[in-house]
Amino acid sequence: MNFLPKPEYKSEFVQKLFNNIASKYDSMNDLMTLGLHRLWKKEIAESLLMPLSPVNGEQIRILDLCCGTGDLTCILAKTYPKAEITGLDFSGQMLAIAKNRPKPKNTNIIFTEGSALDLSFTDNYFDGITISFGLRNVTDYKKCLSEIFRVCKGRGKLIILDLSHPIGFWHYISWPYRFWLLPLLGQLFTKNYKAYDYLPNSIKTYPNQIELNYLLKEVGWQETNYKNIFGGIVCIHEAFKGTQS
């Protein structure tokens, strides 16, 4: 089917898509990645604030952007129990599940509905920001990265986890799964073929690893780098607001 919405309808389509599949989202992620997404999210949580420490006793603030059902938000809260953790998403149904998810004890988690392109936070508010399988779904990548840059503190860190562009051998072995099997699994387990036809096809308009690295630098991020997983089927990008030296 190879479905992609027109750019002017993407935001409305994606919001409706995630509202429709919210109840099956976590189980489908486990199925699609054989549970590996949990390990990737734990990895980025543990590396998010490793170079940073509170300044003058201030509380660390972390933003989990496009938080979905809040699984990474809770991992961040468990990793940094004294931090203020904010999970933001524009899907009300996904947030409803996030708010009802069991939370780590003695942690401070705030879930809020909003747009990744127009963040309601003040400048230089967060020490660290994650966006997991979400950047690919926004309508303006540069504007989103600029907004994240604005609300991130100096020396703060951004980590992006998302599907990306596999290379060589990995491209050929993953293509049938992503474009044939995945939509069929979506139809079987969620009764929503279009949603899981859109998700792999959204990669077609998403910057590849090097392009996203350049886009981060263009916005102002520094010390940018990326790590391919399974040859680029999944990729982790890291960047800092300012140098760490």
N, C-alpha and C positions, 0 to 999 in steps of 0.2 A: 504493500500500500504506500509506503514511503511518505507518510503524512507529515507536513509542517504547516502551521498556521501562517497567514500573512503577518508581517511584522506589526502592523497596526492593531491586530487582534491577538497578538501573542500573550500579553499580560492577562487579558480576560480569559483566554483559553487555558492558560497554565493554572490560574487560580481555580477555575472550575474543575480542571483535571484532578488537582490534588485534593480538592474537597470531595470528589467522587471516590477516590481510591484510598482515602485516609485510613479507613478501618483495616485495609489489607496491606498498607504500605510497608510496615515493619516485616511482616512475614514474607512479602515479595522480595525485600532487600536480602533477607536471609537466604531465600531460595536462589536468587540471581547470583549472589556472591559466595554461596556455600558458607555463609556466616563470616566471611573474611572482612566485610565492611566494619565489623565490630573491632577487629584488630587494628585496622587502618585508623579508625577514629580514636582509639586508645593511644596510638602512636602520635597523632597530631596533638592530642590533649597534653600528653606528657612533654612534648617538645615546645609547646606554645610559649611558656614563660620561663623556660630554663635560664635564659640570659638575664632575666629581670628579677628585681626584688623590690619590695615596697619602699617608697621614698618618704622619710620622716614619719614612718608609722602609718601612712595612708593605706586604706583598704584597696586591694587590687580589684579592678573591674574588668570583666571579660564579656564580650559580645559573641553569641553564637547566632550568626545571621542566616536567614533561611533555615531555621532550626527544625522545621517539620514537626515530627512527633516527639522531639526533645530527647532522643537517645544520646546524642553527643553532648547536649546541654547537661545532662545528668552525669555523664562521664567527666566533664569539666568540673562540675561541682564536687565530685568525689575526689578528683585529682587536686583541686585547690579549695579545700573545705572552708577556708576563711575569706574567700573572695566573694564579691558580688557578681553573680552570673545572670546575664540577661539573654533570653532566647526570643528572637523576633522572627515572625513569619507573616505572610499575608493571607494564608489559608486558615480560616476560622475553624474548620473541621480538624485540620492537623493540630492546631493549638489546643483544641478541646481534649484531644488524646494526650498531648504533652502535659497539660495541667493535671490530668488524672494519673499520670505515670508515677509509680513509686519513686520517691526522692531519697537521696542519701540523707542520713540524719544530720542535724545541726548544720545545714547548708542554707545559703541564701540565693534562691532562684526566683527570678521574675520573668514571666512569660508575657509578651505584649504583641499585639497585632499591628503591622505596619509595612511600609514599602521599603525595599532595599535601595531604591533610587531617591528616597527623600526621608532620610533618617531624622527622627525628632530629637536626637541627643545634641548636647552642646559640643563645641569644638574640643578636641584633645581630652576626651572623656574616658576612653577605654585603654587599658594597658595591653590587651591582646584581643584579637578578633579571629574567629574561624568562620568559614563558610563551606559547608559540606554538601556536595551534589546540588548546589543551588545557583551558583554563578551562571551556569549554562542556561538557566531558565529565565534570566532577567532580559529585559528588552534592550538595555543599553549597557554593555559591559564597562565601557570607560566611565560613564557617569556613576555606576555602582562602585567601582574601584576608587573614584574620586571622593564619593561620600564616605566610604570606609576610611580613606586617608584623612579626611577632615575630622572624624570623630575619634581617631586613634591618637594617643599621646606620642610625643617625641620619644624616640627609641622603642616605641611599641612595635608589636609583631603581628603580621597577618599570615594565616595559613589557609590555603585553598585546597580542598580535596574534591576531585571531580572525575567523571569519565573524560577521556581525551582521545588522541589520535594515535592508535597503535602503529608501529612501524615494522616493516619487513615481515618475517615469519608470523608475528603476532597479529598483524593485520589480516592475513589470509585465514588463520585458524579461528579468529574471533568473528569474522564477518557473518558466517552462517548463523552463529548463535545470536548475535546482536540484532540482525535484521530479519531472521526467519523464526528462530525458536523463541526468542524473547516475547514478541507480540502474541504468539500462540500460548505461552505460559500466562501472559497477562489476561488473555481471554478465558483460559481455563480456570484460573484462581481468583480473578477479580471481575470477570464478565465485562472487561473493558479493553478490547483489542486496540482501540485508537490510542489510549494512554501509553501503552507499552510499544506501540509503533512510533509514537512521537519521540519518546525518550532517547532511543538510539539515533534517530534521525536528527535530533537537535544538535548532535555532535558536528553535523555537516556545516553549520553556521558558527560554530564555536571556535575561537582561535586555537591553533595548535600550540604545543608546549613552548616553542620559541617565540611565537607571536604574542602569547599571553605574557611571557617574560618581558618583551619589549613594551607591551601595553602598561604593565606595572611600572616600569621605569619612566614611561612618558607621563604618567600621572604624578610621579614624584617618589615612588617607593625605591629603596636602595637595597643593596646586598641581596638581590633577587636570585633565586635558584629554584630548580625543580628536580623531582625524583620520579622516574617512571616506575610503575608497578605492572608486571606482566607486559613488558614491552610498550607501555603507554596506553594500555586499555584503561588504566586508571593512572592519575598523576597527582602528585602533591607539589604545590608551589608554596614557597616561603618568601617573605619580604619584610623589610624593616622600614619604619618611618625615621630616617636618620641612621647614621652609622653607629656601630656598637663599640668602636675603639675610643 
